Amino acid sequence: MACALLLLIVGNSMPWLLGRLLGEHLRLPLDFGFTLRDGRALFGAHKTWRGLLGGLFGGALTAELCGLRWQLGLEFAALTLAGDALSSTLKRRLAIRPGREVPGLDQLPEALLPLALLRTGLGLDWPQVAATAAIFFVLDLAAAGFRREVVRT
């Protein structure tokens, strides 16, 4: 369960960390700026190729450090980032401004998608999936205040 939680944290944090470290360098939106009929971006400017690649690399490396196959970490990170992109798409459709935290919507898709689909490879049962997602939810809410504070400085 600890490795699954660590994979979630790394998958969620790597894109943000790379954004802080690199600023505007290598910042290419994942949706290439594509907008839907409503005039809103598909994912938004916060979802970048840099973040995707960093998250995938971080997931593979974290899995190896946990004694898991790097491929499992890569799959886990891909599903985490897909869940994050899904929540961004939903937020754009609901006209929620980019960067605004929506408790539940910002944590659960990116946690439950990889945990549920890869639970066997991670050695988790359903109660452990739920517990890991709940712990991630609480940790991410606590980290949201830190992220806002870092952005202000």
C-alpha positions in Angstrom: 0.0 0.0 0.0 2.9 2.4 0.7 4.3 1.9 -2.8 0.9 2.6 -4.3 0.6 5.8 -2.3 4.1 6.8 -3.3 3.3 6.2 -6.9 0.3 8.5 -6.6 2.3 11.2 -4.9 5.1 11.1 -7.5 2.7 11.0 -10.4 0.8 13.9 -9.0 3.8 16.0 -8.0 6.2 15.6 -10.9 4.3 17.8 -13.4 3.9 20.5 -10.7 7.6 20.3 -9.7 8.8 20.5 -13.2 6.6 23.5 -13.8 8.1 25.2 -10.8 11.7 24.3 -11.8 11.4 25.0 -15.5 8.9 27.9 -15.6 7.9 28.5 -19.2 10.7 26.4 -20.7 9.5 23.4 -22.6 5.9 24.2 -21.7 3.7 22.8 -24.5 0.1 22.2 -23.7 -1.0 18.6 -23.9 -4.0 19.6 -25.9 -1.9 21.9 -28.2 -4.3 24.7 -27.3 -7.3 22.9 -28.8 -10.7 24.3 -27.8 -14.1 22.8 -28.0 -17.3 24.4 -29.3 -17.8 26.2 -25.9 -14.6 28.1 -26.5 -12.8 26.4 -23.6 -9.6 24.4 -23.7 -9.9 20.6 -23.8 -7.5 20.2 -20.8 -6.1 23.7 -20.2 -2.6 25.2 -20.1 -1.7 23.4 -16.8 -1.6 20.0 -18.5 1.7 19.9 -20.5 3.8 17.4 -22.4 6.6 18.2 -20.0 4.4 17.2 -17.1 3.3 14.0 -18.8 6.8 12.9 -19.6 8.1 13.8 -16.2 5.2 12.0 -14.5 5.9 8.9 -16.6 9.6 8.9 -15.8 8.8 9.5 -12.1 6.4 6.6 -12.0 8.8 4.2 -13.7 11.6 5.2 -11.4 9.4 5.1 -8.2 8.3 1.6 -9.1 11.9 0.4 -9.5 12.8 1.9 -6.1 9.8 0.1 -4.6 10.9 -3.3 -6.1 8.2 -3.3 -8.7 8.5 -3.6 -12.5 9.3 -0.2 -14.1 6.5 -1.0 -16.6 4.0 -1.1 -13.8 5.1 2.3 -12.7 4.8 3.6 -16.2 1.3 2.3 -16.5 0.4 3.6 -13.1 1.7 7.1 -13.9 -0.1 7.0 -17.3 -3.4 6.2 -15.6 -2.9 8.8 -12.9 -2.2 11.5 -15.5 -5.2 10.3 -17.6 -7.4 10.7 -14.5 -6.0 14.1 -13.8 -6.6 15.1 -17.5 -10.2 13.8 -17.2 -10.8 16.0 -14.1 -9.4 19.0 -15.9 -11.7 18.4 -18.9 -14.7 18.2 -16.5 -13.6 21.4 -14.8 -13.3 23.2 -18.1 -16.8 22.0 -19.1 -18.2 23.2 -15.7 -16.5 26.6 -16.3 -14.2 26.2 -13.3 -11.2 28.4 -13.7 -7.8 26.7 -14.3 -5.8 26.0 -11.1 -8.8 26.1 -8.8 -8.9 23.2 -6.5 -12.2 21.2 -6.4 -12.0 18.7 -3.5 -12.7 15.2 -4.8 -12.7 16.0 -8.4 -9.0 16.9 -8.2 -8.0 13.7 -6.3 -10.3 10.8 -6.9 -10.1 10.2 -10.7 -6.3 10.3 -10.7 -6.2 8.0 -7.6 -8.9 5.5 -8.3 -8.2 4.9 -12.0 -4.7 3.4 -11.5 -5.4 1.9 -8.1 -8.5 0.0 -9.4 -7.1 -1.1 -12.7 -3.6 -2.1 -11.4 -4.6 -3.3 -7.9 -3.6 -7.0 -8.6 -0.1 -6.0 -9.8 0.3 -3.8 -6.8 -0.9 -6.6 -4.4 -3.9 -4.5 -3.2 -7.4 -5.7 -2.2 -10.4 -3.4 -2.5 -10.3 -2.1 1.1 -6.6 -1.2 0.5 -7.5 0.6 -2.8 -10.1 2.7 -0.9 -7.7 3.4 2.0 -4.9 4.4 -0.3 -7.3 6.7 -2.3 -8.6 8.2 1.0 -5.0 8.9 2.3 -4.0 10.4 -1.0 -7.2 12.6 -0.9 -6.3 14.0 2.6 -2.6 14.5 1.7 -3.4 16.2 -1.6 -5.8 18.6 0.2 -3.1 19.5 2.7 -0.6 20.0 -0.1 -3.0 22.3 -2.0 -2.3 25.0 0.6 1.4 24.5 0.2 1.2 24.7 -3.6 -0.8 28.0 -3.4 1.7 29.5 -1.0 4.7 28.5 -3.2 2.9 30.0 -6.3 2.5 33.3 -4.4 6.2 33.6 -3.6 
